Amino acid sequence: MKEQIQTLGTALENLGPGSLAVVTGAGISQASGIPTFRGTDPEAIWRQSDVALATFEYFRRDPVGQWQWYLQRFEAVAAAKPNPAHTALVQLENWHTLRGGTFNLVTQNIDTLHEAAGTRSMIKIHGTSDRVRCSQVGCSRGSPGGSLVAAEVRFDDFIAAPTEQNLPRCPECGSILRAHVLFFDEYYGEHQDYRFAEAEEIAQSADLMIFIGTSFSVGITDIFLRAGILKRIPVFSIDPGGERSSPWPDLTVLPSAAEELLPEICRHLETHQSPSPTADSPH
Ligand SMILES: [Zn+2]
């Protein structure tokens, strides 16, 4: 791991006050007990057959079934705590912005672990588990800009008796509420909260990219990877199984667990501050 610390540490030091873009996927939350979507861990819940559950088509056909599935998943997400990888990214944000650099995190995760850890500059490109929204497009609580705090919506009746009548409903128009997440059969432009245009700008203006725990199987990783390739900037992927599945030969794969590697990188950066030439002399 020493070599990996050196490689990424040096790249971050050489970046100076440039633009650092970090893209995180389910792999970063695995150490917090949230199963990955398409990972190889035995608990990966997002197997091919399950992808069908996270679609608008399924929501329309069987909202009761989809809400039961989501509530189960959101329960696991709500109980999870940030792990050392989330914490180290906050340290990295502080370190880099103190040097005058720009830090942006784009996460594919719907959990709330980055915000719980204290990350400031972040886009949740696939939505969030702590909000819901009205399924009626154009309603003030639905697309394109509306949503509700999930904790303020009563799910008790539905949990006690999961029927169509007990589904949570919009306080504004009475339509059925839906998860505030991007379904597989929807587009990033579906809701303003996904902040897709901003994410594209971040990809275009990045001087260094770090992917963490992503399987490169969603649109947003393609957009970042393509921008990185075209601009010929340093691109890293922290992924314990990444050597087997690198989508691009010029991608520097660091085959470590993020919760182990990232804290070491931060330690390296903090003990390795290049002192100014005049302050350096002992005499
Ligand atoms: Zn509504």
Residues whose N, C-alpha, C, O or C-beta is under 5 A from the ligand:
A	BS01	ZN	C134 Q136 C139 R141 C170 E172 C173 G174 S175
